[in-house]
Amino acid sequence: MTNNFVPALGNPKLTRFYDLAIALMTRERKWRPEFVHLIDPQDGEVLIDVGSGTGSLAIALKSQAPNSRVIGVDPDPVVLELARGKAKARNQSIEWFEEMGGAISSVLGPIRADKIVSSLVLHQCLPDMKLRILGAMHKASKPGGQLFLADYGLQRTALMRLLFRQVQNLDGWECTTPNAKGELPSMIASAGFRNVREVRVIQTLTGSISFFHAIA
Ligand SMILES: C[S@@+](CC[C@H](N)C(=O)[O-])C[C@H]1O[C@@H](n2cnc3c(N)ncnc32)[C@H](O)[C@@H]1O
């Protein structure tokens, strides 16, 4: 698989500002803890974070369940280096792999997730890549395992559509439009997940972020 991915802030030169930008532009202090609460990581579980970026979600999951096995996968070596540094500073042992989301089986081998998670990744991917990633996430889940996805979803109001244009200009219209039109639930279902539900919508300065839950 070719490693054609959009970097964390749409431009590699901006990657080192990623954590600050996300904190300022997405109301991260609201949605990230709520998302972790929804995932409810438990000791003994295997949790896989696809498109783990600078590791904020994986680190929060590990903090909550120190005896869980947390694995982060991302195609960008630059963000993975930042993630490793953040986890090391917290003395956390998280496994990090460099790979595209659609090819995670090549690094995971037989590992299967109790909970497979992803945040703010699919809006950066072209439609066929979104489907490939979701398909790979389904294959990497235990039967009955749970999917938790946080990303820009259906933009329901004129204001949210307007604000989301900032993300669309940064990450490209072809990648972002299916999210804004509310196509994620049908994509999740077509990857093989069942009981797909949008469980939360949070308005931010860059459009609304939805949480999705489904069963493998
Ligand atoms: C906006 S960042 C989100 C990072 C992190 N999940 C978070 O919540 O902060 C998007 C991440 O998706 C990664 N990414 C882009 N295309 C990808 C793909 N095809 N498969 C997996 N990850 C991808 C980027 O490298 C980047 O780290």
Ligand as a Chemical Component Dictionary entry (heavy atoms), coordinates in Angstrom:
data_LIG
# 
_chem_comp.id                   LIG 
_chem_comp.type                 NON-POLYMER 
_chem_comp.pdbx_formal_charge   0 
_chem_comp.three_letter_code    LIG 
# 
loop_
_chem_comp_atom.comp_id 
_chem_comp_atom.atom_id 
_chem_comp_atom.alt_atom_id 
_chem_comp_atom.type_symbol 
_chem_comp_atom.charge 
_chem_comp_atom.model_Cartn_x 
_chem_comp_atom.model_Cartn_y 
_chem_comp_atom.model_Cartn_z 
_chem_comp_atom.pdbx_ordinal 
LIG C1  C1  C 0  -5.950 15.002 12.748 1  
LIG S1  S1  S 1  -4.788 13.775 13.188 2  
LIG C2  C2  C 0  -5.582 12.934 14.555 3  
LIG C3  C3  C 0  -4.597 12.306 15.473 4  
LIG C4  C4  C 0  -5.168 11.645 16.713 5  
LIG N1  N1  N 0  -6.003 10.518 16.394 6  
LIG C5  C5  C 0  -5.917 12.618 17.575 7  
LIG O1  O1  O 0  -7.068 12.360 17.927 8  
LIG O2  O2  O -1 -5.340 13.652 17.934 9  
LIG C6  C6  C 0  -4.984 12.614 11.888 10 
LIG C7  C7  C 0  -3.976 11.489 11.952 11 
LIG O3  O3  O 0  -4.356 10.527 10.980 12 
LIG C8  C8  C 0  -3.201 10.047 10.369 13 
LIG N2  N2  N 0  -3.579 9.492  9.071  14 
LIG C9  C9  C 0  -3.751 10.144 7.901  15 
LIG N3  N3  N 0  -4.088 9.266  6.941  16 
LIG C10 C10 C 0  -4.133 8.049  7.530  17 
LIG C11 C11 C 0  -4.408 6.732  7.068  18 
LIG N4  N4  N 0  -4.707 6.500  5.797  19 
LIG N5  N5  N 0  -4.365 5.724  7.948  20 
LIG C12 C12 C 0  -4.083 5.953  9.257  21 
LIG N6  N6  N 0  -3.795 7.171  9.752  22 
LIG C13 C13 C 0  -3.823 8.197  8.900  23 
LIG C14 C14 C 0  -2.250 11.228 10.294 24 
LIG O4  O4  O 0  -0.901 10.819 10.197 25 
LIG C15 C15 C 0  -2.556 11.926 11.608 26 
LIG O5  O5  O 0  -1.681 11.501 12.641 27 
# 
loop_
_chem_comp_bond.comp_id 
_chem_comp_bond.atom_id_1 
_chem_comp_bond.atom_id_2 
_chem_comp_bond.value_order 
_chem_comp_bond.pdbx_ordinal 
LIG C1  S1  SING 1  
LIG S1  C2  SING 2  
LIG S1  C6  SING 3  
LIG C2  C3  SING 4  
LIG C3  C4  SING 5  
LIG C4  N1  SING 6  
LIG C4  C5  SING 7  
LIG C5  O1  DOUB 8  
LIG C5  O2  SING 9  
LIG C6  C7  SING 10 
LIG C7  O3  SING 11 
LIG C7  C15 SING 12 
LIG O3  C8  SING 13 
LIG C8  N2  SING 14 
LIG C8  C14 SING 15 
LIG N2  C9  SING 16 
LIG N2  C13 SING 17 
LIG C9  N3  DOUB 18 
LIG N3  C10 SING 19 
LIG C10 C11 SING 20 
LIG C10 C13 DOUB 21 
LIG C11 N4  SING 22 
LIG C11 N5  DOUB 23 
LIG N5  C12 SING 24 
LIG C12 N6  DOUB 25 
LIG N6  C13 SING 26 
LIG C14 O4  SING 27 
LIG C14 C15 SING 28 
LIG C15 O5  SING 29 
# 
